């Protein structure tokens, strides 16, 4: 399969390396020229949870036109960059190209799908994954659990089955989902629990959970997001959001959310698609969301100084 990865930061680099090592023709497409130059020169190195490998077969470019039409485009940019990335992805698309969105948060793929022909998009969830960049051409894979893929409108499909098989052949645990939107919302509840709170307090997940005061803030964010989803008819698989995020947090106690990593690097975060989205969606449903609203305001204020 010919695959383009739009956005080869930490997670995108993991996808690119493993999919290429499995024999696919993989194009890493990213505006970070030093990263692209390093991949071209020596290959893409990924170490950590998925092993330690240097994959020389990954093709790399800053220009989608160099890659040309692909069977699959995986959009692995930050949520804030999705729409711009898809607007520039025209050279990658053929009449059969599938576009798989793999973002945190809510709303970015909705904006981007307006720039695609109907029926192209699929949604994916990377469950309990973590990665970071050690330098150009070198990513560290911190954790991996499950890739879940589904059609935007739900239900099984032949192309979902084909894509699941492709990911599995590359060494990922992967499965198709009949209701990927529900899973995205469930991940969203976990994301808002830790993203802005860990960023504002500068703490790891475990430290937030161990402090009763900050844990109340975290769970307040979770409950608000859960209520916003329920107001929209999301059929959550759980009735107790606090128990759900407690179980999730217990598995990633040593993690720094990507929002915190962004602030440590003085980069703008995905706040508008995470805690900011939880506040906005709550307000649209006539619900209050003081935890998410306050934390989003603090994060945005800090980012104004970057």
Secondary structure, DSSP 8 states (H G I E B T S, - for coil): -EEEEE--SHHHHHHHHHHHHTT-EEEEE-S-HHHHHHHHHH-EEEEETT--EEETT-EEES-HHHH---SEEEE-S-GGGHHHHHHT-GGG--TT-EEEE--SSSSHHHHHHTTS-TT-EEEEEEET-EEEEEETTEEEEEE--EEEEEETT-S--HHHHHHHHHHHHTT--EEE-S-HHHHHHHHHHHHHHHHHHHHHHT--HHHHHHSHHHHHHHHHHHHHHHHHHHHTT---S-S-HHHHHHHHHHH-TT---HHHHHHHTT---SGGGTHHHHHHHHHHTT---HHHHHHHHHHHHHHTT-
